[in-house]
């Protein structure tokens, strides 16, 4: 049964009756069994209750459960009972965790019914209360097949969520203790989702479940300004991973104090030679060492960045001197080799429709495509002639872009092509990602071509830093409505919350007219700009 559908007899979101038992009594306001079936007196259960108390005492010395905060839940290990059906031992709420004993623990059934509650203690002790985390524990047990869960209020697990207050993830790599996290090695990037805190722990249920669904590999979820939930398939795994997670949180905080970036393999300084990166809510202008006072570091209040490719992330020459010649040289061979495939037939049909439209409009260079029954050689020859005419005219034809994208994909996969990005792009994308920026691409090339470029770049696969891709199917890049459509698609209510970076003045003007903040990219090989154009300019994405 879902926790969201608990009956009215529940307390703290946990079932307080056991339907399979015939008798019950009310004790301390909680409905519990009046019977003591053998499984509530088993050695396995007794040992697990003692273990939970012992672990809480250890966790107290580590600062994880001080001030009565934090909690633990452990499934009673019984090889004769499938894990989903095993009993659950959990600590009470609002008690001194370092003073707990086995008899202070609550026992729950596998579906959340409260089977056993602690006895009342004399004043000044308060009446026992099951952990406020119980609904969250039950959800983790259900979704992750966990054997134990630790909820820590350690200072490090709180502070680490505050360093980058906009970030939805904690990321760290190249630290030995990452090897202690299930499914990870030294070279892997550990990613822990961060959810926002609310007043009552049980109200975190929905956001916790969403985080687990979105990050199926994770064994932890951070709660901003609060703490962390950590789980494993056994109490040993949960404890080991909790120790590793806390070590990594503390290490990241110390690296940050040393102005080193914990999220990069080299843990390089947070300050580049071009100046420092800061994080606040407005555009800040910071003088860069060795630069004129008119040069600034630009820090956007926006948390969405929309990037052009040519002349912004990638040299224009890579497109003109590498990608387009490759497509030109290989189009005939590609069409011949893949002619009967579903993908190529779809490409051909789209080109046919475009060419028929061109013929109706009297476009120079458009030639009729013969029917299929005359043979594929004549069809291919006619297609190639039309493609060459479109290319010479520098027409932005979506059907041609799609065909080129499919050819480039094969080139990347065969290592005949490697995407070229400016040296600062990878560092900027990684940095923005860690700061919680959402980055999107908007280019004249097809979305597949964009993804292939960033997946097979000279800096490795950078797709993990990108949230989405837009091509001219949303509209021409020089039209205002295109940017309004992107805003609607992304879900940005205020246009000024998105920053667009491009090398083309007309595109910047259209974006600004739509309400976006626009910046011009100055790169080697880019065209000249008119005087007094009125836009901020940057020479590197690291200036953002």
Secondary structure, DSSP 8 states (H G I E B T S, - for coil): --GGG--TT-BTTBB---TTSS-EEEETTEEEESS--GGGS-HHHHHHHHHHHHHHHHHHHTTSSGGG--EEEEE---TTS-GGGS-EEE-BSSS-GGG--GGG-EEE-TTSBEEE------TTS----B-TTHHHHHHHHHHH--SEEEEE--HHHHHHHHHTTT-SEEEEES-GGGGGSTT--TTSEEEEEEE---SSGGGGHHHHHHHHHH-TT-SEEEETTTEEEEEESSHHHHHHHHHHHHHHHHHHHHHHHTTB-TTSTT--BSSBTTB-----SS--EE--TTS-TT--EE--S-SEEEE-SBTTTB-HHHIIIIIHHHHHHHHHHHHHHHTTSHHHHHHHHHHHHHHHHHHHHT-TT------GGG-HHHHHHHHHHHHHHHHHTT---HHHHHHHHHHHHHHHHTTS--B---TTHHHHHHHHHHTT-EEEEE-SS-HHHHHHHHHTBTTB--GGG--EEE-GGG--TTSHHHHHHHHHHHT-SSGGGEEEEES-HHHHHHHHHTT-EEEEE--TT-----TT---EEES-GGG-
